[in-house]
Amino acid sequence: MSTDAKFKVDIVQKDKPLKIPKEVTGALKGAASPKMMGRMKKEAIFCPVANEEKPFLWCFACKSFIRRVKGVVDCAGGPAELNI
């Protein structure tokens, strides 16, 4: 996978946690601390590939995810498939 970002997507804070599939949270359990996971559950992005709002953790587990820097996600723009 190249590191060229096709999309730059802003992260939005939500008041309540978004619904996240159990396979996503299970796959990411060791990647971050429980406190950080709780904070990330309240974040969302507007996925340019799927053309809909998605929870950030879903984006983090996506194959097109490159990196997150200062509230912006770099997306490769490939298919919106989970990398779990």
LINGIDA-V533147 format. One record per pair of residues at least 6 apart in sequence whose ideal C-beta (glycine too) atoms are under 7 Angstrom apart, sorted by sequence separation. I is the first residue (numbers start at 1). J is the second residue. If there is no record, write none. Layout:
i->(I,I)
j->(J,J)
//
This chain:
i->(59,46,47,67,32,65,66,44,45,66,44,65,66,44,45,64,44,47,64,43,64,41,45,59,64,49,63,40,41,63,64,40,62,63,62,62,63,20,61,62,61,18,61,17,17,18,48,14,45,49,13,14,28,13,14,49,50,12,49,11,12,25,28,12,24,28,47,11,24,27,20,9,9,18,20,24,20,9,7,11,27,24,11,24,5,10,11,23,10,11,3,9,8,9,8,9,7,5,6,5,6,7,5,6,1)
j->(65,53,54,74,40,73,74,53,54,75,54,75,76,55,56,75,56,59,76,56,77,55,59,73,78,64,78,56,57,79,80,57,80,81,81,82,83,41,82,83,83,41,84,41,42,44,75,42,73,77,42,43,57,43,44,79,80,43,80,43,44,57,60,45,57,61,80,45,58,61,55,45,46,55,57,61,58,48,48,56,84,82,71,84,66,71,72,84,72,73,66,72,72,73,74,75,75,74,75,75,76,77,76,77,76)
//
